[in-house]
Every structure is written in C-alpha cells, then in structure tokens.
Amino acid sequence: MSSQDVFPLSAEKRAQGYGRFPYLILRINSGVYMQFPIHFYTTEIPDLPGLRVCVADTEHEKNNFSSLFGVVQRFNAQINPVDKTIFKLCLVLTPRLAYFFEDRCFTLSEDIPFGGSLINSEYKVLALNSAHFLTD
C-alpha cells in the first residue's frame, strides 16, 4: 500500500460507494467504526449497500445534504429502539465537515472519524488505521 492509497478498497467496494461522501459512520466501540454509504436517487432505487435517499435532483448532491438529517434520525431509531442511546452516529459530508448525532441532537464538527478499524455492515474490514474516505 502506497502512502497515496490510504483507503485500500477493492474496485467492487469503491463502486458500491464506500469511502465516498456523504456517508454515515456508526461507532461500534472504541476504535471500531461501521460505514454506510449514502446513495441519492430520483426514480430507481439503487441496489447498493448503505442508505438510499430519494431526492428531486441527483446532479447537485450538496443541495440534498439537508435531507440527510431526517435520514440519520430514522436510522438512529432503527438501531437504537430504546430511548437510551447505544450507538453513536456521525454524518460525514466532507473531509472537514460532519455532524455527530448523540442524545437526539446534531453537533457540527470540523473533525471527522478517522483511523481504527473500519468495517461494512457485513463486518468485513474496509480499512485499518487510515482515513475513512477516498482521496482520489
């Protein structure tokens, strides 16, 4: 692995959206993170892993970021069905912009999750001790 390739994913995982903004990080425990790619669509639901969000326009993805707060809240309700928060979530929009979701509140941050063991929802390792996003 070269110093340029800090997110060593197979072509298949890259095509599935892993490592591309925006994405959702679920903190399993200290140093273990699960990534959920976010896919925008207008008519046909993509058959890809992660979260799918129906929007009016997919050409200007950043215009759709505001719709993601509701998506995160619904996802949180699914994984944390009891009022007590178990898993922490982070909606990552860019390398320097994220919203942490904890105690039913969003907190803006310029620091995004980094390092540790990054896995997908099938518990397969995506990256170790590196950035959670593609740099190319």
N, C-alpha and C positions, 0 to 999 in steps of 0.2 A: 504494500500500500504506500503510495507516494504521499508527501505532505500536502499535495493538492487535493487528493481524494480522501477527505476527512469523513465522508459518509459513504462507505463502501457497499453500495447496494447492487444487486443484480439488475439487469435491464428489465426483468419482469417486475420487480418491486418498484422500480422507478416509474414504469408505465402504469402501475396501479395507483400512483400518486404519493407514495411515501417520500418524505423529505421535501415536498413542495408546499409552498404557502397557499392558503392558510391550512392549518392543521390543529388538531386538539391533542393535548397531552394529558394522560391520566397518570397520576403518581401512584404506583402500586405500593411502594415503600421507599425508604431512603436509598437512593441510587438506582431504582428500577422504575422505568417510565414506559408507558404504552402509548403508541402514536396511532391516531385515527385521521387518515387523510379526509379532507372535505372536498366534495365534488359538487359543483354547481351544474344545474341542467335546466332546460326550458320545457321540453316536452317528453323526451325519452329518458327514463331513469337509467343511469349508467350501472352496469353490472360490475362494480368495482368495490373493493373493501373500503370500509370507513363510513362516513356520514354523507348523505346526499341531500342537497338543498335546492328546491325548486325556486327559480328566480325568473324575472321578466327578460333579462339580458345577460348572456354569458361572456360577451366581448369585453366588458369593463368590469372585471371581477371585483376590484376595490369598491365599486359602488354597491356591491352586495354584502360587504362586511357587516353592515349594521344589522342585517337579518340573522347573523350568527349568534347574537346574544340569546335569543329565544331558543335556538337550536341547542346551545350549551345548557340552558336551564332545563329543557326537556330531557336531554341526555343525562344530566345530573339526577333528575327524578327517577330515571330508569335504573341507574347503577347504585343510587343511594335512596332506596324506597322509604327508609325510616328518616324522620326529621333530623336525626344526628348525622352529621357529615362524616363519611368514612373515607372516601377518596377525594383528593384534591384535583382540580382540573385547571388547565391553562389553555386558553385560546390564543394561538400564536399566529400573528398576522404578517410580521416581517422579522428580519434578524434583530431589530431593535424595538419591537412593539408587541406587547402581549397583554392579555387581560387574565388575571388569576381569578378563579371563581371559588370562593370559600364562604361558608356561613351565609349562603344565598345572596352574596354581594360580589360585584366585579371590582377588581383593583387594577388600575393601569400600571404597567411596568415597562421600563426600557430594557430590563434583563429578562431573557427567556431561559427556559430549562436547557441545560447543557450537560453533556457527559453522562456518566453512569452507564447502565445497560438499557438500551432502547429496544423494545420488543413490539411486535404487532399483536393483534387480538388473538392470534393463534399461538402466542407465546414463543414465536420464532425470533431470534436475535436479528435486529436490523443494523445496529451499530454499537460499538463499545467505546466509552471514554472519548467521545467526539461530539461535534455539532449534531443536532437532530435534523438538519436540513441540508439540501444540496447546495453546493457553492458554485456549480456551473450553470 
